[in-house]
Amino acid sequence: MNSTLFKIKKGKLATWLEWCAYLNNEKETAVETLREENILFEGSMHFKIHDDDYVLLYASHTGDPLPATDREINKLHKEKKYECFELISKQKSNYFFTA
């Protein structure tokens, strides 16, 4: 599993959470795009440290990752991440199990 840690830009938390709600409402389309990109799962976790908001995006691939398709949902997802996030770091998981 790979993950990326972002700091949410000031004033952009509501924008990101609205986008997450949109993705949840469009789950079927979002999952279709994941399949097209060989992504087994993808998720977002929001948390706060002191007065700053952060998001951890995480994903795992079923094989070699493929580039995002030109679907509108992928374009919007990229735009929202650019609008809302400051990159902190990219990590690889020390361990991740499924049963």
N, CA and C atoms as an extended XYZ file, in Angstrom:
297
Properties=species:S:1:pos:R:3:atomname:S:1:resname:S:1:resid:I:1 pbc="F F F"
N         0.849       -1.177        0.000 N   MET     1
C         0.000        0.000        0.000 CA  MET     1
C         0.889        1.232        0.000 C   MET     1
N         0.536        2.173       -0.814 N   ASN     2
C         1.225        3.456       -0.861 CA  ASN     2
C         0.312        4.520       -0.277 C   ASN     2
N         0.915        5.524        0.331 N   SER     3
C         0.119        6.616        0.873 CA  SER     3
C         0.859        7.928        0.680 C   SER     3
N         0.081        8.990        0.663 N   THR     4
C         0.631       10.337        0.524 CA  THR     4
C        -0.027       11.215        1.571 C   THR     4
N         0.801       11.954        2.289 N   LEU     5
C         0.316       12.856        3.333 CA  LEU     5
C         0.292       14.277        2.796 C   LEU     5
N        -0.851       14.919        2.963 N   PHE     6
C        -1.034       16.301        2.526 CA  PHE     6
C        -1.498       17.158        3.692 C   PHE     6
N        -1.086       18.406        3.706 N   LYS     7
C        -1.667       19.403        4.588 CA  LYS     7
C        -2.750       20.107        3.783 C   LYS     7
N        -3.898       20.298        4.380 N   ILE     8
C        -4.986       20.984        3.691 CA  ILE     8
C        -4.719       22.484        3.758 C   ILE     8
N        -4.798       23.119        2.608 N   LYS     9
C        -4.586       24.565        2.540 CA  LYS     9
C        -5.645       25.278        3.372 C   LYS     9
N        -5.260       26.412        3.937 N   LYS    10
C        -6.188       27.193        4.765 CA  LYS    10
C        -7.465       27.505        3.984 C   LYS    10
N        -8.591       27.269        4.629 N   GLY    11
C        -9.883       27.566        4.028 CA  GLY    11
C       -10.371       26.538        3.025 C   GLY    11
N        -9.679       25.400        2.865 N   LYS    12
C       -10.042       24.421        1.844 CA  LYS    12
C       -10.592       23.109        2.409 C   LYS    12
N       -10.729       23.002        3.721 N   LEU    13
C       -11.248       21.765        4.294 CA  LEU    13
C       -12.666       21.479        3.808 C   LEU    13
N       -13.539       22.469        3.830 N   ALA    14
C       -14.923       22.266        3.391 CA  ALA    14
C       -14.969       21.843        1.929 C   ALA    14
N       -14.111       22.429        1.104 N   THR    15
C       -14.062       22.059       -0.318 CA  THR    15
C       -13.702       20.594       -0.467 C   THR    15
N       -12.677       20.141        0.291 N   TRP    16
C       -12.272       18.738        0.192 CA  TRP    16
C       -13.370       17.808        0.704 C   TRP    16
N       -13.973       18.136        1.819 N   LEU    17
C       -15.021       17.279        2.375 CA  LEU    17
C       -16.242       17.220        1.459 C   LEU    17
N       -16.562       18.322        0.786 N   GLU    18
C       -17.648       18.317       -0.198 CA  GLU    18
C       -17.292       17.399       -1.367 C   GLU    18
N       -16.028       17.433       -1.789 N   TRP    19
C       -15.594       16.565       -2.878 CA  TRP    19
C       -15.691       15.096       -2.445 C   TRP    19
N       -15.301       14.800       -1.226 N   CYS    20
C       -15.407       13.424       -0.722 CA  CYS    20
C       -16.863       12.970       -0.700 C   CYS    20
N       -17.769       13.843       -0.304 N   ALA    21
C       -19.193       13.509       -0.311 CA  ALA    21
C       -19.660       13.236       -1.746 C   ALA    21
N       -19.179       14.032       -2.695 N   TYR    22
C       -19.520       13.803       -4.100 CA  TYR    22
C       -19.029       12.424       -4.541 C   TYR    22
N       -17.774       12.090       -4.199 N   LEU    23
C       -17.231       10.784       -4.573 CA  LEU    23
C       -18.060        9.655       -3.969 C   LEU    23
N       -18.465        9.806       -2.727 N   ASN    24
C       -19.302        8.784       -2.092 CA  ASN    24
C       -20.643        8.622       -2.820 C   ASN    24
N       -21.187        9.712       -3.320 N   ASN    25
C       -22.437        9.652       -4.081 CA  ASN    25
C       -22.237        9.065       -5.474 C   ASN    25
N       -21.021        9.158       -5.994 N   GLU    26
C       -20.687        8.649       -7.329 CA  GLU    26
C       -19.790        7.411       -7.230 C   GLU    26
N       -20.004        6.626       -6.192 N   LYS    27
C       -19.127        5.491       -5.903 CA  LYS    27
C       -18.990        4.531       -7.080 C   LYS    27
N       -20.083        4.236       -7.752 N   GLU    28
C       -20.031        3.277       -8.860 CA  GLU    28
C       -19.076        3.767       -9.960 C   GLU    28
N       -19.167        5.029      -10.321 N   THR    29
C       -18.275        5.599      -11.340 CA  THR    29
C       -16.842        5.619      -10.838 C   THR    29
N       -16.657        6.005       -9.583 N   ALA    30
C       -15.306        6.054       -9.017 CA  ALA    30
C       -14.659        4.668       -9.020 C   ALA    30
N       -15.419        3.651       -8.646 N   VAL    31
C       -14.882        2.285       -8.623 CA  VAL    31
C       -14.539        1.808      -10.029 C   VAL    31
N       -15.336        2.181      -11.010 N   GLU    32
C       -15.018        1.835      -12.403 CA  GLU    32
C       -13.652        2.399      -12.802 C   GLU    32
N       -13.388        3.636      -12.411 N   THR    33
C       -12.093        4.237      -12.767 CA  THR    33
C       -10.950        3.531      -12.048 C   THR    33
N       -11.189        3.097      -10.811 N   LEU    34
C       -10.149        2.359      -10.089 CA  LEU    34
C        -9.803        1.075      -10.827 C   LEU    34
N       -10.814        0.370      -11.276 N   ARG    35
C       -10.569       -0.875      -12.027 CA  ARG    35
C        -9.759       -0.608      -13.283 C   ARG    35
N       -10.068        0.474      -13.981 N   GLU    36
C        -9.354        0.834      -15.217 CA  GLU    36
C        -7.880        1.142      -14.957 C   GLU    36
N        -7.560        1.517      -13.733 N   GLU    37
C        -6.188        1.902      -13.381 CA  GLU    37
C        -5.465        0.830      -12.565 C   GLU    37
N        -6.047       -0.366      -12.473 N   ASN    38
C        -5.484       -1.469      -11.681 CA  ASN    38
C        -5.368       -1.131      -10.199 C   ASN    38
N        -6.295       -0.346       -9.688 N   ILE    39
C        -6.279        0.016       -8.274 CA  ILE    39
C        -7.261       -0.887       -7.532 C   ILE    39
N        -6.754       -1.573       -6.525 N   LEU    40
C        -7.565       -2.475       -5.719 CA  LEU    40
C        -8.452       -1.687       -4.749 C   LEU    40
N        -7.867       -0.689       -4.102 N   PHE    41
C        -8.634        0.199       -3.228 CA  PHE    41
C        -7.947        1.552       -3.146 C   PHE    41
N        -8.741        2.544       -2.795 N   GLU    42
C        -8.227        3.907       -2.624 CA  GLU    42
C        -9.071        4.563       -1.547 C   GLU    42
N        -8.444        5.365       -0.715 N   GLY    43
C        -9.187        6.022        0.347 CA  GLY    43
C        -8.546        7.320        0.792 C   GLY    43
N        -9.291        8.049        1.598 N   SER    44
C        -8.858        9.331        2.131 CA  SER    44
C        -9.208        9.373        3.611 C   SER    44
N        -8.256        9.803        4.423 N   MET    45
C        -8.496        9.939        5.850 CA  MET    45
C        -8.100       11.347        6.276 C   MET    45
N        -9.040       12.073        6.864 N   HIS    46
C        -8.790       13.433        7.349 CA  HIS    46
C        -8.493       13.378        8.843 C   HIS    46
N        -7.500       14.158        9.274 N   PHE    47
C        -7.228       14.288       10.702 CA  PHE    47
C        -6.652       15.663       10.982 C   PHE    47
N        -6.642       16.012       12.255 N   LYS    48
C        -6.208       17.341       12.691 CA  LYS    48
C        -5.060       17.174       13.677 C   LYS    48
N        -4.045       18.007       13.540 N   ILE    49
C        -2.964       18.106       14.520 CA  ILE    49
C        -2.875       19.573       14.906 C   ILE    49
N        -3.131       19.832       16.179 N   HIS    50
C        -3.220       21.199       16.687 CA  HIS    50
C        -4.272       21.942       15.870 C   HIS    50
N        -3.917       22.999       15.169 N   ASP    51
C        -4.901       23.749       14.393 CA  ASP    51
C        -4.831       23.464       12.898 C   ASP    51
N        -4.026       22.497       12.490 N   ASP    52
C        -3.850       22.200       11.075 CA  ASP    52
C        -4.579       20.917       10.690 C   ASP    52
N        -5.155       20.923        9.492 N   ASP    53
C        -5.860       19.765        8.960 CA  ASP    53
C        -4.979       19.060        7.943 C   ASP    53
N        -5.043       17.727        7.963 N   TYR    54
C        -4.251       16.894        7.070 CA  TYR    54
C        -5.140       15.836        6.436 C   TYR    54
N        -4.680       15.331        5.304 N   VAL    55
C        -5.340       14.210        4.644 CA  VAL    55
C        -4.273       13.193        4.271 C   VAL    55
N        -4.576       11.944        4.557 N   LEU    56
C        -3.742       10.834        4.116 CA  LEU    56
C        -4.522       10.124        3.016 C   LEU    56
N        -3.966       10.128        1.801 N   LEU    57
C        -4.551        9.379        0.694 CA  LEU    57
C        -3.798        8.069        0.601 C   LEU    57
N        -4.511        6.978        0.417 N   TYR    58
C        -3.864        5.673        0.361 CA  TYR    58
C        -4.498        4.829       -0.738 C   TYR    58
N        -3.668        3.959       -1.312 N   ALA    59
C        -4.140        3.105       -2.394 CA  ALA    59
C        -3.242        1.886       -2.509 C   ALA    59
N        -3.794        0.852       -3.127 N   SER    60
C        -3.033       -0.342       -3.445 CA  SER    60
C        -3.414       -0.781       -4.848 C   SER    60
N        -2.426       -1.245       -5.595 N   HIS    61
C        -2.640       -1.658       -6.977 CA  HIS    61
C        -2.687       -3.179       -7.080 C   HIS    61
N        -3.437       -3.664       -8.059 N   THR    62
C        -3.534       -5.098       -8.295 CA  THR    62
C        -2.445       -5.587       -9.229 C   THR    62
N        -1.701       -4.713       -9.795 N   GLY    63
C        -0.605       -5.011      -10.715 CA  GLY    63
C         0.139       -3.715      -10.943 C   GLY    63
N         0.710       -3.569      -12.111 N   ASP    64
C         1.350       -2.291      -12.416 CA  ASP    64
C         0.280       -1.218      -12.514 C   ASP    64
N         0.473       -0.086      -11.820 N   PRO    65
C        -0.533        0.976      -11.895 CA  PRO    65
C        -0.590        1.550      -13.308 C   PRO    65
N        -1.778        1.878      -13.729 N   LEU    66
C        -1.987        2.503      -15.031 CA  LEU    66
C        -2.331        3.966      -14.817 C   LEU    66
N        -2.037        4.818      -15.796 N   PRO    67
C        -2.360        6.242      -15.626 CA  PRO    67
C        -3.873        6.460      -15.537 C   PRO    67
N        -4.237        7.542      -14.885 N   ALA    68
C        -5.653        7.890      -14.762 CA  ALA    68
C        -6.253        8.086      -16.147 C   ALA    68
N        -7.479        7.652      -16.300 N   THR    69
C        -8.176        7.837      -17.567 CA  THR    69
C        -8.582        9.298      -17.719 C   THR    69
N        -9.100        9.639      -18.890 N   ASP    70
C        -9.528       11.019      -19.125 CA  ASP    70
C       -10.985       11.256      -18.727 C   ASP    70
N       -11.521       10.385      -17.885 N   ARG    71
C       -12.887       10.581      -17.384 CA  ARG    71
C       -12.969       11.911      -16.626 C   ARG    71
N       -14.128       12.514      -16.682 N   GLU    72
C       -14.351       13.802      -16.015 CA  GLU    72
C       -14.089       13.705      -14.503 C   GLU    72
N       -14.495       12.606      -13.880 N   ILE    73
C       -14.301       12.453      -12.440 CA  ILE    73
C       -12.810       12.461      -12.085 C   ILE    73
N       -11.966       11.890      -12.937 N   ASN    74
C       -10.525       11.900      -12.682 CA  ASN    74
C        -9.943       13.303      -12.833 C   ASN    74
N       -10.401       14.030      -13.840 N   LYS    75
C        -9.937       15.417      -14.033 CA  LYS    75
C       -10.312       16.268      -12.826 C   LYS    75
N       -11.551       16.134      -12.372 N   LEU    76
C       -12.008       16.910      -11.215 CA  LEU    76
C       -11.254       16.523       -9.949 C   LEU    76
N       -10.979       15.219       -9.792 N   HIS    77
C       -10.246       14.752       -8.610 CA  HIS    77
C        -8.855       15.388       -8.563 C   HIS    77
N        -8.180       15.404       -9.676 N   LYS    78
C        -6.854       16.025       -9.757 CA  LYS    78
C        -6.931       17.519       -9.443 C   LYS    78
N        -7.936       18.195       -9.977 N   GLU    79
C        -8.114       19.633       -9.718 CA  GLU    79
C        -8.369       19.892       -8.233 C   GLU    79
N        -9.213       19.075       -7.603 N   LYS    80
C        -9.521       19.270       -6.176 CA  LYS    80
C        -8.273       19.057       -5.320 C   LYS    80
N        -7.480       18.042       -5.657 N   LYS    81
C        -6.253       17.805       -4.880 CA  LYS    81
C        -5.298       18.988       -5.021 C   LYS    81
N        -5.159       19.510       -6.221 N   TYR    82
C        -4.285       20.659       -6.435 CA  TYR    82
C        -4.807       21.891       -5.689 C   TYR    82
N        -6.112       22.083       -5.731 N   GLU    83
C        -6.736       23.232       -5.076 CA  GLU    83
C        -6.608       23.162       -3.553 C   GLU    83
N        -6.732       21.971       -2.989 N   CYS    84
C        -6.886       21.826       -1.544 CA  CYS    84
C        -5.626       21.434       -0.783 C   CYS    84
N        -4.623       20.866       -1.436 N   PHE    85
C        -3.521       20.227       -0.717 CA  PHE    85
C        -2.170       20.867       -0.924 C   PHE    85
N        -1.342       20.727        0.117 N   GLU    86
C         0.101       20.959        0.054 CA  GLU    86
C         0.749       19.617        0.372 C   GLU    86
N         1.612       19.133       -0.511 N   LEU    87
C         2.266       17.843       -0.313 CA  LEU    87
C         3.205       17.893        0.887 C   LEU    87
N         3.094       16.903        1.759 N   ILE    88
C         4.004       16.761        2.883 CA  ILE    88
C         5.016       15.654        2.583 C   ILE    88
N         4.526       14.434        2.294 N   SER    89
C         5.441       13.339        1.973 CA  SER    89
C         4.685       12.153        1.392 C   SER    89
N         5.444       11.300        0.707 N   LYS    90
C         4.919       10.034        0.182 CA  LYS    90
C         5.574        8.919        0.967 C   LYS    90
N         4.774        7.887        1.294 N   GLN    91
C         5.279        6.764        2.073 CA  GLN    91
C         4.854        5.456        1.440 C   GLN    91
N         5.571        4.409        1.810 N   LYS    92
C         5.140        3.053        1.521 CA  LYS    92
C         4.818        2.409        2.862 C   LYS    92
N         3.843        1.546        2.857 N   SER    93
C         3.405        0.899        4.083 CA  SER    93
C         4.476       -0.049        4.619 C   SER    93
N         4.642       -0.073        5.932 N   ASN    94
C         5.520       -1.057        6.568 CA  ASN    94
C         4.874       -2.423        6.552 C   ASN    94
N         3.576       -2.459        6.738 N   TYR    95
C         2.826       -3.695        6.564 CA  TYR    95
C         1.358       -3.328        6.372 C   TYR    95
N         0.671       -4.209        5.653 N   PHE    96
C        -0.756       -4.043        5.428 CA  PHE    96
C        -1.314       -5.430        5.138 C   PHE    96
N        -2.221       -5.900        5.949 N   PHE    97
C        -2.781       -7.224        5.805 CA  PHE    97
C        -4.248       -7.146        5.425 C   PHE    97
N        -4.690       -8.124        4.661 N   THR    98
C        -6.115       -8.332        4.446 CA  THR    98
C        -6.401       -9.801        4.757 C   THR    98
N        -7.589      -10.074        5.191 N   ALA    99
C        -7.933      -11.461        5.541 CA  ALA    99
C        -9.046      -11.951        4.647 C   ALA    99
